[in-house]
Amino acid sequence: MTGSRFAPVDFHAHILPGADHGSTSLETSLCQMKMARENGIDRIIATPHFYPTVHSVESFLDRRNRAYELLMSEHSDLPTVRLGAEVLLCNGIERLPGIEKLFLRGTNVLLLELPYSDFQIEYCYSVESFVKSGVDVILAHAERYPTENIEQIIEYGAKIQINAVSMHYFSKRRILRSWLERNLIVAIGSDIHGTDRHAYPYFVKAARKLGAHLDTVNDFSDKVFAQMN
């Protein structure tokens, strides 16, 4: 099973050389891409980390674009890559000048990563502000956080991306089943860092485990990827 309808878009991956700690070299990035293709993954969204207290939007975009150009200069018979960002949620992030430039390029989709510090109700208000302005907010690897925090924030309109590996954790099965049955999970990602040889085999196995819910994930991811440029 290697067709794109079986394998959803890898919605969350750190595959750009030097863009963040996910890949420190072109050699690593090419290895990641080769592993993806070998496992039937032919569409990847590159989502390097954006930290509002560390980066300016323009410096981040410059680094991301240069990394992408380097990868494309060596790109041959490898998955199609589109550009996005994994944006760290902080109070008032919706007011950050140029925040729209960090949406998945060509779309109104924003991939947000929650901080691992204490949850604040202001995070919900930021999500609500985005959603009311027409932005599709996707919570990156939502399964990593306390369930009660995710349940609270999705009430404000956020959707969920999960990491493929979480589908193999017994401790996560109950909450993942609940989210799937409520059509909250709209994307899965490898979240690959480095040359983890298990990342894409786990991705393929996770797609199988989605069962009847695979179409929901595919429908959203396909639509988003098709809009990207």
C-alpha positions in Angstrom: 0.0 0.0 0.0 1.9 3.0 -1.2 -0.7 5.3 -2.9 -1.3 8.7 -1.5 -4.9 7.8 -0.6 -3.6 5.1 1.7 -0.8 7.3 3.1 -2.0 10.7 4.3 0.1 13.8 4.0 2.8 13.9 6.5 1.5 17.0 8.1 4.3 17.7 10.6 7.9 17.0 9.8 11.3 18.5 10.5 13.1 17.9 7.3 14.7 21.2 6.2 18.5 21.2 6.6 19.5 23.7 9.3 16.1 25.2 9.7 15.8 23.8 13.2 17.2 20.9 15.2 15.2 18.4 13.2 17.9 18.2 10.5 21.3 19.6 10.9 22.6 18.8 7.4 21.5 18.2 3.9 22.7 14.6 4.2 20.2 14.1 7.1 17.4 15.7 5.2 18.0 13.5 2.1 18.0 10.4 4.3 14.7 11.5 5.8 13.2 12.0 2.4 14.5 8.7 1.1 12.9 6.9 4.1 9.6 8.6 3.5 9.5 7.6 -0.2 10.6 4.0 0.7 7.5 3.8 2.9 5.1 5.2 0.4 4.9 8.8 1.8 5.0 11.2 -1.2 3.7 14.4 0.3 5.3 16.2 3.3 4.7 19.5 4.9 8.0 20.9 6.4 7.1 22.5 9.7 10.3 23.9 11.4 9.8 25.4 14.9 9.0 29.0 15.3 9.5 30.4 18.8 8.1 34.0 19.1 10.6 34.9 21.9 13.5 33.7 19.8 12.8 34.5 16.1 11.4 37.3 14.1 9.0 36.3 11.4 11.3 37.6 8.7 14.5 35.9 10.0 12.6 32.6 10.4 11.2 32.8 6.9 14.7 33.7 5.5 16.2 30.6 7.2 13.3 28.4 6.2 13.4 29.4 2.6 17.2 29.1 2.3 17.0 25.6 3.8 14.2 24.7 1.4 16.2 25.9 -1.6 19.2 23.9 -0.5 17.1 20.7 -0.2 15.4 21.3 -3.6 18.8 21.8 -5.2 19.4 18.1 -4.4 15.9 16.9 -4.8 15.5 14.0 -7.2 12.6 11.5 -7.2 11.7 12.3 -3.6 8.5 13.3 -1.9 6.8 16.6 -2.7 7.6 19.2 0.0 5.4 22.2 1.0 6.3 24.8 3.5 4.7 25.6 6.9 5.7 26.2 10.5 5.1 24.8 13.9 4.4 27.9 15.9 4.7 28.0 19.7 1.5 29.3 21.2 1.9 32.2 23.6 -0.4 34.9 25.0 -1.3 37.3 22.2 0.2 35.3 19.4 -2.7 36.4 17.2 -1.4 39.9 17.4 2.1 39.1 16.2 2.9 41.2 13.1 3.2 38.9 10.1 1.6 35.9 11.8 -0.2 35.1 8.6 3.1 34.4 7.0 3.5 31.4 9.3 0.3 29.7 8.1 0.9 26.7 5.9 1.9 28.5 2.8 -1.0 29.3 0.5 -3.7 28.4 3.1 -5.5 29.7 6.2 -4.2 26.8 8.3 -2.0 27.4 11.4 -0.2 24.6 13.2 0.2 25.6 16.8 2.3 23.9 19.4 1.3 24.3 23.1 3.9 25.2 25.6 4.8 22.5 28.2 4.5 25.0 31.0 1.3 25.5 32.9 -1.8 25.8 30.8 -3.4 29.3 30.6 -6.9 30.2 29.6 -5.4 33.0 27.4 -4.3 30.2 25.0 -8.0 29.4 24.4 -8.7 33.1 23.7 -5.9 33.3 21.2 -7.3 30.2 19.4 -10.8 31.7 19.5 -9.5 34.9 17.9 -7.9 33.0 15.1 -11.0 30.8 14.5 -13.3 33.8 14.4 -11.1 35.4 11.8 -11.4 32.3 9.5 -8.1 30.5 10.4 -8.1 26.7 10.8 -6.1 26.1 14.0 -4.5 22.7 14.2 -3.0 21.6 17.5 0.3 19.8 16.9 0.8 16.4 18.6 -2.2 17.1 20.9 -1.8 13.7 22.5 1.3 14.9 24.3 -0.6 17.3 26.6 -3.0 16.8 29.5 -6.3 15.7 28.0 -8.3 18.2 30.0 -6.2 21.0 28.5 -6.9 19.8 24.9 -10.6 19.3 25.6 -10.8 22.9 26.8 -9.0 24.4 23.9 -10.9 22.4 21.2 -14.1 24.0 22.6 -12.8 27.2 21.0 -12.6 25.7 17.6 -9.2 24.0 17.3 -8.7 20.8 15.4 -6.1 18.1 16.2 -3.0 16.7 14.6 -1.5 13.6 16.2 1.9 12.0 15.8 1.8 8.6 14.1 3.8 6.9 16.9 1.0 7.7 19.4 -1.3 5.3 17.6 0.9 2.5 19.0 0.7 3.5 22.7 -1.8 1.6 24.6 -2.2 4.4 27.1 -3.4 6.7 24.3 -6.0 4.5 22.7 -9.0 5.6 24.7 -8.5 9.4 24.1 -7.5 8.9 20.4 -10.6 6.8 19.8 -12.7 9.5 21.4 -11.1 12.2 19.2 -11.5 10.1 16.1 -15.1 9.4 16.7 -15.8 13.1 17.2 -13.9 13.9 13.9 -11.4 16.1 15.7 -8.3 14.5 14.3 -7.7 15.9 10.8 -4.0 15.2 10.3 -1.2 12.9 11.3 2.5 13.6 11.2 5.8 11.8 11.6 7.3 14.7 13.5 10.5 13.3 12.3 13.7 14.6 13.9 17.0 13.2 12.7 17.3 9.9 11.0 14.8 7.9 13.1 14.4 4.8 11.0 11.1 4.0 12.8 9.4 7.3 12.0 7.9 6.4 8.6 7.2 2.7 9.3 5.2 3.9 12.3 3.4 6.4 10.0 2.3 3.7 7.6 1.1 1.5 10.5 -0.7 4.4 12.0 -2.6 5.0 8.8 -3.7 1.4 8.9 -4.9 1.7 12.5 -7.0 4.7 11.5 -9.3 2.3 9.7 -12.6 4.0 8.7 -11.3 7.3 10.0 -8.6 7.4 7.4 -10.9 9.1 4.9 -11.5 12.0 7.3 -7.8 12.6 7.8 -7.1 12.2 4.1 -10.0 14.6 3.0 -8.7 17.4 5.2 -5.0 16.9 4.5 -5.5 16.4 0.8 -7.4 19.6 0.5 -4.8 21.6 2.5 -1.9 20.2 0.5 -3.6 20.9 -2.8 -3.9 24.6 -1.8 -0.3 24.9 -0.8 2.3 26.5 -3.1 
